[in-house]
Amino acid sequence: MRGWGAYFRNGYSGRKFNAVEGYVHERLVILAGRRRRLRGGNWTTRFAYGWITRLGVYRLTGTVRRATAHASR
């Protein structure tokens, strides 16, 4: 994710980064729930984003660089 995020961070990719992070979060929680044999839909409270950060997963949020317009003279 780090290389992909570095390649696409220039421009207006914030919404897509949030969507990708949400998907990664959901899939990791499903995997952890299966390993721990947990049931229920309250995975957002059980496994917060701090949990994913402690796992060492790279966060895409906050890495977007807005494109600047430079006029050549």
C-alpha positions, 0 to 999 in steps of 0.5 A, a space after each residue: 500500500 505504501 508504494 501505491 499510495 506514493 504513486 497516486 498521492 498527487 492530485 485529488 485522491 483523498 476519497 479513493 484513499 479513504 475507500 481503500 483504507 475502509 476496505 483494508 480495515 474491514 478485511 483485516 477485521 474479518 480475518 481477526 474475527 475468524 481467528 478469534 471466533 468472534 461474531 457480530 457486526 460491531 467490528 468498528 468498536 472492537 477493532 479501531 484504527 489504532 489496532 491496525 496502526 499497531 499491526 504496522 499497516 500503512 495509513 493512506 489518510 493524510 498523505 495526499 498532496 494537492 496539485 499546484 498550478 504553475 504558470 510558465 513565463 
